[in-house]
Amino acid sequence: MTRTTTDFHLRAGSAAVGPYALDIGPESAGWGYSSLRVLELGPGETHTFTTGESEWIVLPLRGGCTVAAEGHTLRLHGREGVFASVSDFAYVPRDAEVALSSAAGGRFALTGARCERRLPVRYGAAEDVPVELRGSGQCSRQVNNFAAAHVFEADKLIAVEVLTPGGNWSSYPPHKHDEHREGVESELEEIYYYEIAPHHAPDGSVTEGLGYQRVTPSGHGKGTDVLAEVGSGDAVLIPDGWHGPSMAAPGHDMYYLNVMAGPGVERDWLICDHPDHTWIRGTWADTPVDARLPLYGAMESAGSPAGAQEGKGER
């Protein structure tokens, strides 16, 4: 049975739980693996949590923080915001106690996945994040592959950031990863979390940005069908289906954080293009990448030092 937009589009604030501005987990999403929490901390505040059955990455969206777990203390430089730079990040394992504190305050994404292996606490440096330009022309976008498969080790969790200049389309051609086909396609649940750049007019007025997300049924799973106008703080759940495009309104750059995990033994991101739209890839060689990209590069991001650490933290 096809389920529609209202089942999968979570507007900003609608999935707030306790200290989290957004709290998505396997129970609330009705699936098996992927989680995302967004935590707002005021200056000097500390938040503690247990990781339970999931591995987690702490990713600053705005501001810096200290992450303490398993006898390690990792200092994350963070960033001014998602449109300013790549960020460093911290990985913490399942079955651990974590304390997250921020001297100046900020907003932090906790990306998680139910897993089996218990890997060590680790630090991810901003300058080590591969920054990829994908597509061309009006399909140009930037991908910060901070926890992509085969980039940063995890058991199940895959997470990347995508930045789309205003007027461009991302997640295009539409693609899916909702069934296991050896060497061809991975079965992965996915969360999109959005922030949209506002427009600041010369008179001081501010216009909030918007974008659009499309997901169409693929014939597998829950028949996910979404056409949503998205704004900052919104999320879309994608248990299955052809997802894309993600459309940035002209004048408003779009950011989204992708969190993925699934039951596969191998941690792979293998996708299948929608057969009606895959032809667009053949046009990219003759079209330049949007000149506005990259919005920033990896080496611009971390300041000095990129990620000072104390205790037994590792780079």
C-alpha positions, 0 to 999 in steps of 0.5 A, spaced: 500 500 500 502 506 497 504 511 503 504 518 502 508 525 504 505 526 510 507 519 513 514 521 511 515 528 511 517 531 518 516 538 519 521 542 523 519 541 531 514 536 529 519 530 531 522 534 537 523 529 543 526 532 550 533 535 548 533 534 541 530 538 536 529 532 531 529 525 534 528 519 529 530 512 530 528 505 528 522 505 533 519 512 530 521 511 523 518 504 523 524 501 520 531 497 522 537 501 523 538 508 521 537 514 526 538 522 526 538 526 532 539 534 532 541 537 539 541 544 540 546 546 546 546 553 549 553 556 552 556 552 557 551 546 556 552 539 557 548 533 554 549 526 556 547 519 552 548 512 552 549 509 545 545 503 546 545 498 540 547 503 535 554 506 533 554 514 532 557 520 529 557 527 532 557 532 527 557 539 528 552 543 524 554 550 528 559 551 533 564 546 536 564 541 542 567 536 546 566 529 546 568 524 551 567 517 551 570 511 553 576 514 556 577 519 550 576 526 550 575 529 543 575 536 541 571 538 535 573 545 532 566 545 528 564 551 524 560 557 523 555 553 519 553 548 514 554 553 508 561 555 511 565 549 511 567 542 512 567 540 519 571 535 523 567 529 527 567 524 532 565 517 532 563 513 538 561 506 539 555 502 541 554 500 548 557 507 551 556 513 555 557 519 551 558 526 554 557 532 549 559 539 551 560 546 548 563 552 551 560 557 546 553 553 544 551 550 538 547 545 534 550 538 533 547 532 529 548 525 532 547 520 526 546 513 528 545 506 526 544 499 529 550 495 529 553 489 531 561 490 531 564 495 537 569 499 534 573 504 537 572 512 539 575 516 533 576 523 531 575 525 523 579 531 521 575 536 517 581 536 512 581 529 511 574 529 508 573 528 501 569 534 497 566 531 491 563 535 485 557 531 482 553 532 476 554 538 472 550 544 469 543 545 473 545 538 476 551 540 479 552 539 487 557 538 492 558 532 496 562 532 503 563 525 504 565 525 511 562 518 513 561 515 506 562 507 505 570 506 504 572 513 506 571 512 514 570 506 517 563 504 521 559 497 522 553 500 518 553 507 518 553 511 512 553 519 512 554 524 507 553 532 506 550 535 500 550 542 498 546 544 492 546 552 489 540 555 489 536 553 482 539 547 482 537 539 482 540 534 487 539 527 487 538 527 480 537 522 476 532 519 481 535 513 484 534 507 489 537 503 494 531 499 497 533 491 495 539 487 495 542 485 489 549 483 489 554 488 486 549 492 483 544 495 489 544 496 496 538 495 501 539 502 505 534 506 509 535 513 508 534 520 512 534 527 509 535 533 514 535 540 511 537 547 512 536 552 507 540 558 506 536 565 507 536 571 503 538 577 506 536 583 503 540 590 503 534 593 507 536 588 512 529 584 511 530 576 511 527 571 507 527 564 509 529 559 504 525 553 501 526 547 497 522 541 494 523 533 495 520 528 491 520 520 492 516 516 488 514 508 489 519 503 486 515 497 487 518 495 493 517 496 501 512 501 503 511 504 496 513 511 499 510 517 495 513 524 497 512 531 494 514 536 500 516 543 500 522 543 505 525 548 510 530 548 515 530 543 520 525 539 516 527 531 515 524 526 510 524 519 511 526 514 505 525 507 507 524 505 499 523 508 493 526 512 487 528 519 491 530 525 487 530 530 485 532 535 491 530 542 488 533 548 491 529 554 490 533 560 486 536 564 491 537 559 496 542 554 497 540 547 500 544 543 505 542 536 506 545 531 511 544 524 508 544 518 514 543 511 511 544 504 514 541 497 512 541 489 513 547 488 508 553 484 510 557 489 506 557 496 508 556 499 501 552 505 497 550 501 491 544 505 487 540 504 481 538 510 477 531 510 474 531 508 467 527 514 465 532 519 467 539 516 467 540 518 460 542 525 463 548 523 465 550 522 458 550 530 457 554 532 463 561 531 459 559 536 455 556 541 460 561 545 465 560 544 473 556 550 476 561 555 477 559 557 484 562 550 486 565 548 490 562 553 496 568 551 500 573 546 500 576 541 505 582 545 507 578 551 508 574 548 513 578 547 520 582 553 522 588 551 526 589 546 529 584 542 525 582 538 531 586 539 538 585 532 542 586 531 549 587 524 553 587 518 548 584 521 542 586 519 536 586 522 529 
